């Protein structure tokens, strides 16, 4: 079923309806005193309505010297008409066209699920010129370095960094979080997300085609186009299979006629050899088999995308369910990837808020991750401004220095305070903690920060263990820090002090031992490990480009529990694929045996054949409703 057919399912359904009504009218008139030509005319109308799409498809295939299932169906319908079995041929085309329309409707539903994830991308953007004036340009013409003005309620046309203004961004289409994220100068915004209330000016950092929004859509389209391992099995049912079935039907026709002595062409009610051959052609056509796997894969991809899980194709959908070990990076994967303040120790004690306020005043002039964490904590505590900052200086590798409200202040590493025995005499911080020393007049002390574990990490590890999957943390951090995090998470297996090549070696070691390994990470240093794993999982669209390009599965909402959701969806998809294959193959085999024994008439063969196609499509759609 091609993209055009999926978009035109209402017309396909209407054609099937006309075919069915015309066939029923023909059957009724055939049993009355009406002239036979009237019933034949209605049957012809049914043939035209029900077989038009199949005829166009077959014509296109024949021009490329190719045959498929549509050719078989038309051949049977024409053959039925030749022997006078008009109503059987009309019934075949009605059910065939109806199942095609329902299949197209199901695929359209899958497409609609994906399209509903995203707002319509903006077509125009306001570019700010050097003189402050603006001009409207097409979004496709935006380039890196341009500055755009984004009004309240508008979408950001591209990824960029805010240069002026404050607002909040609705990033639910990327992260799944409904709460808008506060944005100010220096913050990153993503194309396709919405500026909720403030007037902003944004420096474009990526062309619109490379925005997070565009990358998601591109990933989904690539996934839809790729094929799963099981699908390669059904790919064999093309021209070769069609020719084989036609040849087999011809052989059986000759056998029934010349060996069994059955008349070649009699009234269809007498079950002629030709009639039996037509029945055999119908039941051996693998319609249900061909659609069984693609329908499940596409439904699985759509169900995942709706829940913040991007599968990079059918291979990822199927293979994720087979893993026995999950290797995870620590920073940004098991931990938040953002430092947060744990404690503020002051000399004398009891002046923690004051120390944080002074540190935030200094940090407000720095973009270092430690500085950002300190400013964030001051805002969270709603601390008053420490005073005007003057004579600011950033000393490379040491820290920050300035005058705050007329008092000299500094913060940084211990090497900045070598002459202060009170600060340098503080005990070393515990493993996993980072210290920042601060001094301002008679106030001095230190701030202790850490990259805390994600709250969902420990439940994830327990749940994966219950699923029979072993989790191993691979980190380049110190063994003491790794042991601390592992202990908090209840993680027994970890390896610390690793370089990227060490992580790759560990994954290869497990694979050589016969394990199926998945790797989850978000940083550039994780890319080699992701490439080495059987299945790679990228954490969030804010991860590095190398990770997003490498990952087989991308968790757009950057939430660890989505790994379990992805695993369970992959397992459900594999179950549905097996069910579809069992249904479709079982029906072909049973109906084929019945047709060879001449135990079923053509209408029953048609009903069983088309009914199995509808069943596998509906079975695949179950993935969208869980």
Beta strands, then each sheet from edge to edge (+ up, - down):
strand 1: 124-128
strand 2: 134-138
strand 3: 147-150
strand 4: 160-164
strand 5: 167-170
strand 6: 181-183
strand 7: 188-189
strand 8: 194-195
strand 9: 200-204
strand 10: 309-311
strand 11: 325-329
strand 12: 335-347
strand 13: 389-395
strand 14: 399-404
strand 15: 407-412
strand 16: 434-440
strand 17: 443-453
strand 18: 470-474
strand 19: 493-495
strand 20: 517-521
strand 21: 535-539
strand 22: 553-555
sheet 1: 2+ 1- 3+ 9- 4+ 7-
sheet 2: 6+ 5- 8+
sheet 3: 10+ 22- 21- 20- 11- 18- 19-
sheet 4: 12+ 17- 16+ 15- 14+ 13-
end
